[in-house]
Amino acid sequence: MKIAVFRVRREYFDQILADTKNVELRKDSPFWRKRLLGPYPPHIALFLCGSKKLYRRITEIRADQDPEAVLGRPLSAQGKKDIPTKQCIAIYLGSKL
């Protein structure tokens, strides 16, 4: 099984760990398209925060998504820096491994 690796800030790592964050957004770029939407999309997400690791199943990956529509709210200041366009790739997370 293919694993996608995501480095995240502590705040988001804790939310994923607590199951309050079930979707990860990434900028729609050639880098992420190749890794997430290629011929063999990943089935597992590995989140790294410092030395901590967390594995989650990936249930779905959607490209060309409006980040604010996916979240159901406006992007935070940090979110606007990380995703400067109106399109993103949404990675929907399932159970912990």
C-alpha positions in Angstrom: 0.0 0.0 0.0 1.2 3.5 -0.9 1.7 6.0 1.9 1.3 9.8 1.6 3.5 11.7 4.1 2.2 15.1 5.5 4.1 17.4 7.8 1.7 19.3 9.9 1.8 21.8 12.7 1.1 20.7 16.3 -2.4 22.3 16.4 -3.5 20.2 13.4 -1.7 17.1 14.5 -3.6 17.2 17.8 -6.9 17.7 16.0 -6.3 14.7 13.7 -5.3 12.6 16.7 -8.6 13.6 18.5 -10.6 12.8 15.4 -11.9 16.4 15.2 -10.1 17.0 11.8 -11.1 14.5 9.2 -9.9 16.3 6.0 -6.5 17.4 5.1 -6.1 20.2 2.4 -3.1 20.7 0.2 -2.4 23.3 -2.4 -3.3 22.1 -5.9 0.2 21.9 -7.4 2.1 19.6 -9.6 4.0 18.3 -6.5 0.8 17.2 -4.7 -1.0 16.1 -7.9 1.8 13.7 -8.7 1.8 12.2 -5.2 -1.9 12.1 -4.6 -3.6 11.7 -7.9 -1.2 9.6 -9.9 -2.0 6.2 -11.3 -1.5 4.6 -7.8 -3.1 6.9 -5.3 -2.1 6.4 -1.6 -4.4 4.5 0.8 -2.6 5.6 4.0 -1.7 9.0 5.3 1.3 9.4 7.6 1.2 12.7 9.6 4.5 13.9 11.1 4.8 16.6 13.8 8.3 16.7 15.2 9.1 13.2 16.3 5.4 12.1 16.6 3.8 10.0 13.9 0.1 9.2 13.2 -1.3 6.9 10.6 -4.8 7.3 9.1 -6.6 5.6 6.3 -7.4 7.7 3.3 -11.1 7.2 2.2 -11.2 9.6 -0.7 -9.1 12.2 -2.5 -10.8 15.0 -4.5 -9.0 17.5 -6.7 -10.2 21.0 -7.9 -12.0 21.7 -4.6 -12.8 25.1 -3.1 -11.1 25.0 0.3 -13.7 27.1 2.0 -16.5 25.0 0.7 -14.8 21.8 1.9 -14.2 23.3 5.4 -17.6 25.0 5.6 -15.9 28.2 6.8 -13.4 30.8 5.6 -9.7 29.8 5.7 -7.6 31.0 8.6 -4.7 33.4 8.1 -2.3 30.4 8.0 -4.6 28.6 5.6 -4.6 31.5 3.2 -0.8 31.4 3.2 -0.7 27.6 2.7 -3.5 27.5 0.0 -3.3 30.9 -1.8 -5.6 29.8 -4.7 -9.3 29.0 -4.8 -8.5 25.3 -5.6 -7.1 22.6 -3.4 -6.8 18.9 -3.1 -8.9 17.4 -0.3 -7.8 14.2 1.4 -10.6 12.6 3.5 -9.4 10.6 6.4 -10.8 7.5 7.9 -9.9 5.3 10.9 -6.6 5.4 12.7 -4.1 2.6 12.1 
